[in-house]
């Protein structure tokens, strides 16, 4: 079998990483090409890397993160009330494997969504299924699913996500329908999967915002029992960006 046939077989088997690596080897002078076990190892490593990159790209596409944020872009410091050590710990994503939540609060524009999306990006890199939802969009999805009969399908889809990011919690009044949906989400995920919530409201005011004593008790108990709290400080990042432009 010649090299052309080998390349064609790799392509037909969708071994894209291996195909590209082998083609690159063939383009090298003969005295620079790998042979035997070294070549096999190189091709396998290239295929593994390609599979990882394709899986990550797929997860990021499905996550629909609002911002293209990465952990390396997060600004830490006392003025932001976020230390490098704290961020490094979150970047390891142990909170996900432990089924813990993250509650991010702070004034408008301080970078809550950016931090949440960076953590979501990191989760995708580490192979965790992630979904970003603005709270208003969740309300729309629940309302529509109730009308077309796909509510259970929506809940099942969300239950399969290892990490859910719920952004801008507290901006719109909650209906009883949404309160019950949030409680169901938390019940399905408690101790097993994680949720990141961002809000302008301090956590102490969430009970009042939910505005139903019985459901507020149940929701807050599941949210805060195993939660990492981050209260971001500092100037509006939007204002800073505008001033620098």
RODO-2510 file (C-alpha; in nm, 4 decimals, decimal comma):
residues 245
     n   res          X          Y          Z
     1     x     0,0000     0,0000     0,0000
     2     x     0,1421     0,3400    -0,0982
     3     x     0,1249     0,6587     0,1035
     4     x    -0,1565     0,8032    -0,1082
     5     x    -0,3811     0,5058    -0,0282
     6     x    -0,2919     0,5337     0,3408
     7     x    -0,3898     0,9000     0,3419
     8     x    -0,7154     0,8205     0,1633
     9     x    -0,7990     0,5545     0,4215
    10     x    -0,7266     0,7900     0,7085
    11     x    -0,9547     1,0472     0,5456
    12     x    -1,2363     0,7965     0,4850
    13     x    -1,2136     0,6833     0,8494
    14     x    -1,2288     1,0484     0,9583
    15     x    -0,8939     1,0267     1,1313
    16     x    -0,8356     1,3920     1,0557
    17     x    -0,5615     1,4528     1,3102
    18     x    -0,3718     1,1452     1,1987
    19     x    -0,4259     1,2350     0,8330
    20     x    -0,2821     1,5850     0,8746
    21     x     0,0114     1,4646     1,0851
    22     x     0,1025     1,1909     0,8372
    23     x     0,0735     1,4302     0,5436
    24     x     0,3021     1,6752     0,7252
    25     x     0,5555     1,3983     0,7817
    26     x     0,5518     1,3056     0,4124
    27     x     0,6211     1,6681     0,3187
    28     x     0,9455     1,6577     0,5182
    29     x     1,2786     1,5461     0,3704
    30     x     1,3289     1,1700     0,4144
    31     x     1,6057     1,2128     0,6695
    32     x     1,3703     1,4213     0,8887
    33     x     1,0703     1,1873     0,8800
    34     x     0,9821     0,9793     1,1859
    35     x     0,9877     0,6025     1,1529
    36     x     0,8499     0,2979     1,3273
    37     x     0,7267     0,3411     1,6844
    38     x     0,8017     0,7143     1,6880
    39     x     0,5811     0,7717     1,3830
    40     x     0,2976     0,5612     1,5266
    41     x     0,3155     0,7462     1,8586
    42     x     0,3164     1,0834     1,6798
    43     x     0,0130     0,9934     1,4693
    44     x    -0,1833     0,8694     1,7705
    45     x    -0,0995     1,1820     1,9729
    46     x    -0,2041     1,4020     1,6800
    47     x    -0,5368     1,2183     1,6522
    48     x    -0,5997     1,2517     2,0252
    49     x    -0,5273     1,6249     2,0122
    50     x    -0,7556     1,6707     1,7134
    51     x    -1,0385     1,4817     1,8856
    52     x    -0,9947     1,6995     2,1945
    53     x    -1,0007     2,0196     1,9870
    54     x    -1,3099     1,9088     1,7937
    55     x    -1,4922     1,8090     2,1138
    56     x    -1,4041     2,1396     2,2793
    57     x    -1,5206     2,3386     1,9765
    58     x    -1,8469     2,1417     1,9770
    59     x    -1,9066     2,2020     2,3479
    60     x    -1,8327     2,5735     2,3101
    61     x    -2,0775     2,5945     2,0203
    62     x    -2,3505     2,4256     2,2228
    63     x    -2,2765     2,6368     2,5327
    64     x    -2,3632     2,9601     2,3493
    65     x    -2,1639     3,1672     2,5947
    66     x    -2,2584     3,5330     2,5817
    67     x    -1,8962     3,6537     2,5835
    68     x    -1,5743     3,5012     2,4402
    69     x    -1,4026     3,5108     2,7774
    70     x    -1,1086     3,3080     2,9074
    71     x    -0,9631     3,2586     3,2542
    72     x    -0,6384     3,4277     3,1495
    73     x    -0,8299     3,7496     3,0796
    74     x    -0,9773     3,7824     3,4280
    75     x    -0,8327     4,0709     3,6283
    76     x    -0,7686     3,9832     3,9921
    77     x    -0,6786     4,1956     4,2918
    78     x    -0,8011     4,3383     4,6188
    79     x    -0,9887     4,6141     4,4372
    80     x    -1,1989     4,3492     4,2641
    81     x    -1,2348     4,1293     4,5729
    82     x    -1,1031     3,8342     4,3695
    83     x    -0,7603     3,6822     4,4365
    84     x    -0,5430     3,4918     4,1904
    85     x    -0,5526     3,1912     4,4223
    86     x    -0,9317     3,1966     4,4308
    87     x    -0,9502     3,2164     4,0518
    88     x    -0,6914     2,9388     4,0103
    89     x    -0,8944     2,7133     4,2375
    90     x    -1,2111     2,7799     4,0383
    91     x    -1,0222     2,7183     3,7119
    92     x    -0,9459     2,3631     3,8268
    93     x    -1,3240     2,3066     3,8142
    94     x    -1,3286     2,0979     4,1316
    95     x    -1,6541     2,2748     4,2142
    96     x    -1,8063     2,0899     3,9171
    97     x    -1,6842     1,7452     4,0191
    98     x    -1,8086     1,8212     4,3716
    99     x    -2,1486     1,9410     4,2505
   100     x    -2,1020     2,2875     4,3998
   101     x    -2,2578     2,6141     4,2830
   102     x    -2,1021     2,9573     4,2253
   103     x    -2,2947     3,2728     4,3132
   104     x    -2,1451     3,5872     4,1575
   105     x    -2,2833     3,9218     4,2695
   106     x    -2,1836     4,2834     4,2169
   107     x    -2,2838     4,6147     4,0637
   108     x    -2,3761     4,6421     3,6992
   109     x    -2,0775     4,6345     3,4642
   110     x    -1,8264     4,4985     3,7179
   111     x    -1,7572     4,1833     3,5142
   112     x    -1,9954     3,9220     3,6540
   113     x    -2,0988     3,7873     3,3143
   114     x    -1,7400     3,7932     3,1877
   115     x    -1,6223     3,5865     3,4847
   116     x    -1,9128     3,3432     3,4484
   117     x    -1,8422     3,2972     3,0765
   118     x    -1,4699     3,2476     3,1452
   119     x    -1,5564     2,9709     3,3908
   120     x    -1,7953     2,8254     3,1330
   121     x    -1,5205     2,8347     2,8698
   122     x    -1,2859     2,6586     3,1111
   123     x    -1,5491     2,3929     3,1790
   124     x    -1,5838     2,3252     2,8058
   125     x    -1,2045     2,2911     2,7745
   126     x    -1,2165     2,0294     3,0486
   127     x    -1,4909     1,8302     2,8782
   128     x    -1,7974     1,9428     3,0738
   129     x    -2,1250     2,0066     2,8926
   130     x    -2,2180     2,3676     2,9581
   131     x    -2,5198     2,5859     2,8822
   132     x    -2,5467     2,9628     2,9171
   133     x    -2,8909     3,1128     2,9799
   134     x    -2,9890     3,4703     3,0458
   135     x    -3,2658     3,4585     3,3071
   136     x    -3,5040     3,6435     3,0727
   137     x    -3,4328     3,3867     2,8023
   138     x    -3,4998     3,1038     3,0465
   139     x    -3,8362     3,2620     3,1239
   140     x    -3,9129     3,2760     2,7503
   141     x    -3,8080     2,9141     2,6983
   142     x    -4,0211     2,7899     2,9867
   143     x    -4,3239     2,9906     2,8710
   144     x    -4,2983     2,8629     2,5131
   145     x    -4,2340     2,5039     2,6202
   146     x    -4,5479     2,5118     2,8330
   147     x    -4,7449     2,6228     2,5280
   148     x    -4,6054     2,3682     2,2805
   149     x    -4,5815     2,0748     2,5219
   150     x    -4,2003     2,0524     2,5264
   151     x    -4,1523     2,1491     2,8921
   152     x    -4,0354     1,8035     3,0045
   153     x    -3,7971     1,7910     2,7079
   154     x    -3,6515     2,1258     2,8150
   155     x    -3,6042     2,0071     3,1736
   156     x    -3,4380     1,6856     3,0529
   157     x    -3,2028     1,8846     2,8292
   158     x    -3,1003     2,1115     3,1145
   159     x    -3,0594     1,8165     3,3507
   160     x    -2,8018     1,6648     3,1123
   161     x    -2,5819     1,9766     3,1290
   162     x    -2,2976     1,9415     3,3757
   163     x    -2,2812     2,3191     3,4204
   164     x    -2,5576     2,5751     3,3760
   165     x    -2,4842     2,9476     3,3789
   166     x    -2,7887     3,1562     3,4764
   167     x    -2,7051     3,5190     3,4058
   168     x    -2,8762     3,8400     3,5262
   169     x    -3,0800     3,6747     3,7996
   170     x    -3,3060     3,9263     3,9725
   171     x    -3,3814     4,1699     3,6902
   172     x    -3,7329     4,0493     3,6113
   173     x    -4,0097     3,9441     3,8504
   174     x    -4,0539     3,5675     3,8794
   175     x    -4,3834     3,3985     3,8054
   176     x    -4,4889     3,0925     4,0030
   177     x    -4,4121     2,8865     3,6937
   178     x    -4,0514     3,0066     3,6851
   179     x    -4,0046     2,9627     4,0600
   180     x    -4,1122     2,5998     4,0281
   181     x    -3,8830     2,5502     3,7268
   182     x    -3,5814     2,6900     3,9124
   183     x    -3,6607     2,4676     4,2091
   184     x    -3,6831     2,1649     3,9790
   185     x    -3,3497     2,2521     3,8165
   186     x    -3,1827     2,2794     4,1544
   187     x    -3,3453     1,9608     4,2806
   188     x    -3,2217     1,7682     3,9749
   189     x    -2,8680     1,9020     4,0179
   190     x    -2,8247     1,9132     4,3949
   191     x    -2,4912     1,7616     4,4966
   192     x    -2,4333     1,6214     4,1467
   193     x    -2,4028     1,9067     3,8982
   194     x    -2,3304     2,2766     3,9170
   195     x    -2,4935     2,6069     3,8422
   196     x    -2,3350     2,9525     3,8204
   197     x    -2,5671     3,2442     3,8942
   198     x    -2,4843     3,6104     3,8390
   199     x    -2,6910     3,8885     3,9920
   200     x    -2,6803     4,2568     4,0777
   201     x    -2,8726     4,1703     4,3925
   202     x    -2,6717     4,0557     4,6950
   203     x    -2,7523     3,6978     4,7945
   204     x    -2,9200     3,8254     5,1121
   205     x    -3,1906     3,9866     4,8963
   206     x    -3,2661     3,6791     4,6826
   207     x    -3,5151     3,5466     4,9353
   208     x    -3,7166     3,8675     4,9046
   209     x    -3,6817     3,8654     4,5232
   210     x    -3,8218     3,5112     4,4931
   211     x    -4,1224     3,6440     4,6831
   212     x    -4,2715     3,3141     4,7979
   213     x    -4,1702     3,2042     5,1497
   214     x    -4,2097     2,8304     5,0928
   215     x    -4,0375     2,8158     4,7544
   216     x    -3,7751     3,0708     4,8590
   217     x    -3,6753     2,8465     5,1502
   218     x    -3,6436     2,5461     4,9207
   219     x    -3,4591     2,7317     4,6445
   220     x    -3,2144     2,9136     4,8709
   221     x    -3,1420     2,6004     5,0725
   222     x    -3,0351     2,4142     4,7567
   223     x    -2,8495     2,7111     4,6112
   224     x    -2,6435     2,8127     4,9121
   225     x    -2,5804     2,4832     5,0925
   226     x    -2,2790     2,4048     4,8749
   227     x    -2,2018     2,7376     4,7094
   228     x    -1,8897     2,9426     4,6426
   229     x    -1,9763     3,3119     4,6771
   230     x    -1,7977     3,5860     4,4844
   231     x    -1,8887     3,9496     4,5407
   232     x    -1,7099     4,1423     4,2671
   233     x    -1,6034     4,4988     4,3364
   234     x    -1,4619     4,7815     4,1334
   235     x    -1,5577     5,0232     3,8593
   236     x    -1,7798     4,9339     3,5673
   237     x    -1,5754     4,7425     3,3090
   238     x    -1,7974     4,8836     3,0348
   239     x    -1,7100     5,2378     3,1363
   240     x    -1,3412     5,1518     3,1517
   241     x    -1,3520     4,9984     2,8043
   242     x    -1,5309     5,3024     2,6670
   243     x    -1,2770     5,5415     2,8175
   244     x    -0,9880     5,3445     2,6703
   245     x    -1,1326     5,3361     2,3220
***
